[in-house]
């Protein structure tokens, strides 16, 4: 215990006067040694000398038990939080994404099937249209050919009729011309004979002479 001079003067021991109890100036009276780890100052305030070195609290062996307790409590709370809140939310998010991806894949498969069906239908209709177009073209070609053949036959028949009529007309004109040539020849020969001999020849003699001359010329 540390006692200051003022305290000794104010509180003298039993049987002592204040003058006797007062210590000499500059002296300090101690009745007992200070406790281990404590240092007494004039104010009587004790300080812990053991912690004066500044030990890091987590490395303080006296706090290991409380540190382990709080570690277990914190880990338990974190585990409960993970199991009850975080893991279900993450699992729900993953499940929703999995379901959405599955739906998207199903939708893509359905659209692909529809596209394949549409392409198949288009190709089938296109093949049918090509076949029908070929059939129509063949029918039109055959019809045009038959019509052209009929028109050509009619034109040839008409031309043949016109040629036959022309040939008949030519033969008629030729026969008529030949008949007129004989008459003209007889008349001309009669006139020439009359001018040469001064007498007229008979028509029979003239025709006989012209026919003879024509036969000689033809031979």
C-alpha positions in Angstrom: 0.0 0.0 0.0 1.3 3.4 -1.0 0.7 6.3 1.4 1.3 10.0 0.5 2.4 12.6 3.0 -0.9 14.4 2.8 -2.8 11.2 3.6 -0.5 10.5 6.6 -1.0 14.0 8.0 -4.8 13.8 7.6 -5.1 10.4 9.1 -2.6 9.8 11.9 -2.2 6.5 13.5 -3.9 5.8 16.9 -1.8 7.3 19.7 0.1 9.5 17.4 -0.1 13.2 16.8 -0.2 14.7 13.3 3.4 16.0 13.8 4.6 12.5 14.6 2.6 10.9 11.9 3.9 13.3 9.2 6.8 11.9 7.3 9.9 13.8 6.4 9.7 15.9 3.3 10.5 13.9 0.2 10.1 10.5 1.9 7.5 7.8 0.9 6.3 5.3 3.5 5.1 1.9 2.3 3.5 -0.6 4.7 3.6 -3.6 2.3 5.1 -4.6 -0.9 3.0 -4.1 -3.9 1.2 -7.0 -5.4 2.7 -8.9 -8.3 2.0 -7.1 -11.6 0.9 -3.8 -10.0 2.8 -0.5 -9.8 1.5 2.2 -7.3 1.8 5.8 -8.2 1.2 8.8 -6.1 -2.4 8.8 -7.2 -2.9 5.2 -6.1 -4.0 3.9 -9.5 -2.8 0.4 -10.4 -1.7 -0.6 -13.9 -1.3 -4.1 -15.3 2.3 -4.6 -16.1 1.6 -8.0 -17.8 -0.2 -6.4 -20.8 2.3 -3.7 -21.3 4.1 -5.7 -24.0 1.1 -5.4 -26.5 0.2 -9.2 -27.1 -2.0 -9.7 -30.3 -5.4 -10.7 -28.9 -6.0 -13.8 -31.1 -2.6 -15.2 -29.9 -3.5 -14.6 -26.3 -3.8 -18.1 -24.7 -6.2 -16.8 -22.1 -8.8 -16.1 -24.8 -8.6 -19.4 -26.8 -11.7 -20.9 -25.2 -13.9 -17.8 -26.0 -12.4 -17.6 -29.5 -13.2 -21.3 -30.2 -16.7 -20.8 -28.8 -17.4 -17.8 -31.0 -15.9 -19.6 -33.9 -18.3 -22.5 -33.4 -21.2 -20.2 -33.0 -20.3 -18.1 -36.1 -19.7 -21.2 -38.2 -23.1 -22.7 -37.0 -24.9 -19.5 -37.9 -23.2 -19.3 -41.3 -24.0 -23.0 -41.9 -27.7 -22.4 -41.0 -27.8 -19.3 -43.2 -26.2 -21.2 -46.1 -28.6 -24.2 -45.7 -31.8 -22.2 -45.1 -31.3 -19.2 -47.3 -28.4 -19.1 -49.7 -28.4 -22.7 -50.9 -32.2 -22.9 -51.6 -32.1 -19.6 -53.5 -29.1 -20.7 -55.6 -30.8 -24.1 -56.1 -34.0 -22.3 -57.2 -32.1 -20.1 -59.6 -30.3 -23.1 -61.1 -33.5 -25.1 -61.4 -35.3 -22.2 -63.0 -32.5 -21.8 -65.5 -32.5 -25.5 -66.1 -36.3 -25.5 -66.7 -35.9 -22.4 -69.0 -33.1 -24.0 -71.0 -35.2 -27.2 -71.3 -38.2 -25.2 -72.5 -36.0 -23.3 -75.0 -34.6 -26.6 -76.3 -38.1 -28.1 -76.6 -39.3 -24.9 -78.4 -36.3 -25.0 -80.7 -36.9 -28.7 -81.5 -40.6 -28.0 -82.2 -39.7 -25.1 -84.5 -37.2 -27.2 -86.3 -39.8 -29.9 -86.8 -42.2 -27.4 -88.1 -39.6 -26.0 -90.4 -38.6 -29.5 -91.7 -42.3 -30.3 -92.3 -42.8 -27.0 -94.2 -39.7 -27.6 -96.3 -40.9 -31.1 -97.1 -44.3 -29.8 -98.0 -42.8 -27.1 -100.2 -40.5 -29.5 -102.0 -43.5 -31.9 -102.6 -45.7 -29.1 -103.9 -42.8 -27.8 -106.1 -42.3 -31.3 -107.6 -46.0 -31.6 -108.2 -46.1 -28.2 -109.8 -43.1 -29.0 -112.0 -44.8 -32.3 -113.1 -48.0 -30.5 -113.8 -46.2 -27.8 -115.8 -44.4 -30.5 -117.8 -47.7 -32.2 -118.5 -49.4 -28.9 -119.5 -46.4 -28.1 -121.7 -46.5 -31.6 -123.4 -50.3 -31.3 -123.9 -49.9 -27.8 -125.4 -47.1 -29.0 -127.6 -49.1 -32.0 -128.8 -52.2 -29.8 -129.4 -50.2 -27.2 -131.3 -48.5 -29.9 -133.3 -51.9 -31.5 -134.2 -53.4 -28.2 -135.0 -50.4 -27.3 -137.2 -50.6 -30.7 -139.0 -54.3 -30.1 -139.6 -53.8 -26.7 -140.9 -50.9 -27.9 -143.1 -53.0 -30.7 -144.4 -55.9 -28.3 -145.2 -53.5 -25.8 -146.8 -51.9 -28.6 -148.9 -55.4 -29.9 -149.9 -56.5 -26.4 -150.8 -53.3 -25.8 -152.8 -53.7 -29.2 -154.5 -57.2 -28.2 -155.5 -56.1 -24.8 -156.8 -53.2 -26.5 -158.7 -55.6 -29.0 -160.2 -58.0 -26.3 -161.2 -55.2 -24.2 -162.6 -53.9 -27.2 -164.5 -57.4 -27.9 -165.9 -57.8 -24.3 -166.8 -54.4 -24.3 -168.5 -55.2 -27.4 -170.4 -58.6 -25.9 -171.5 -56.9 -22.7 -172.5 -54.2 -24.7 -174.3 -56.7 -26.8 -176.1 -58.7 -23.7 -177.1 -55.5 -22.0 -178.2 -54.5 -25.0 -180.3 -57.9 -25.0 -181.8 -57.7 -21.3 -182.6 -54.1 -21.8 -183.9 -55.4 -24.4 -186.5 -58.1 -22.0 -187.6 -55.7 -19.1 -187.8 -53.1 -21.3 -189.6 -55.8 -22.4 -192.1 -56.9 -18.8 -192.7 -53.3 -17.6 -193.0 -52.3 -20.3 -195.4 -55.3 -19.7 -197.5 -54.5 -16.1 -197.8 -50.9 -16.8 -198.7 -51.8 -19.4 -201.3 -54.3 -17.0 -202.8 -51.7 -14.3 -203.1 -49.1 -16.6 -204.5 -51.1 -18.5 -207.1 -54.0 -16.1 -207.5 -56.6 -18.8 -206.7 -58.2 -19.9 -203.5 -57.5 -23.3 -202.0 -60.2 -25.4 -200.4 -60.4 -25.5 -196.6 -59.9 -29.3 -196.6 -56.7 -29.0 -198.6 -55.4 -26.3 -196.4 -56.1 -28.3 -193.2 -54.5 -31.4 -194.7 -51.4 -29.4 -195.6 -51.2 -27.7 -192.1 -51.7 -31.1 -190.3 -48.9 -32.7 -192.4 -46.5 -29.8 -191.7 -47.3 -30.0 -188.0 -46.7 -33.7 -188.0 -43.3 -33.3 -189.7 -42.3 -30.6 -187.3 -43.3 -32.7 -184.3 -41.3 -35.7 -185.7 
